[in-house]
Structure formats: structure tokens, C-alpha cells
Amino acid sequence: MTGVHRFPLDGGIRTAYLALLGSHTVLAMVALPLVLRTVWLSAVRGAFPQHRRIAVWTFPVWAYVSVTGVLVYLMLYHLPRWMA
């Protein structure tokens, strides 16, 4: 599992994979600053009202990125074997 791995299937499943991968990648980039800011507000500054305000956005983004990361892995490395 090293290097570049191309998605081996074609058709609608490939489109679904690429859409999932694209949304996962973009939101993973968004999630990092959100998570850092959320942790900073609570752990370092103790600014819990501001922490709660940003955590409402941070948690769903983080959860989506976490779940789609597992789905991308399963689709890339295991789905082709399951469909064979």
C-alpha cells in the first residue's frame, strides 16, 4: 500500500469514489484549522462560549472527514476484490 494507487473500477462507482475523495480532501483541509482553533479556545484560553460556537461547525466537518477517510480506504483497497 505504497505509492500511487489508481481506482481500478469504471462507471458510476468510479464517479462516486472520486466525488467522495474530492469532498474528503477539501474538507480535510478545512478541518485542520477548525480543530486547531477549537482546541485553542478551550484548552489554552478557556474561552468556552467561543469554543462552543466554533465546535458546532468543527465536529460535523471532523466527523465527515473521519468517516469518508475509512470509506475511501475501503473503496480503493477492498471494493475491487468484493466486486470480483
TAUR-V216316 format. One record per helix or strand of 2 or more residues. SS is the DSSP state (helix for helix, strand for strand). FROM is the first residue (numbers start at 1). LEN is the number of residues. If there is no record, write none. Layout:
ss=(SS;SS)
from=(FROM;FROM)
len=(LEN;LEN)
//
This chain:
ss=(helix;helix;helix)
from=(12;48;79)
len=(33;30;4)
//
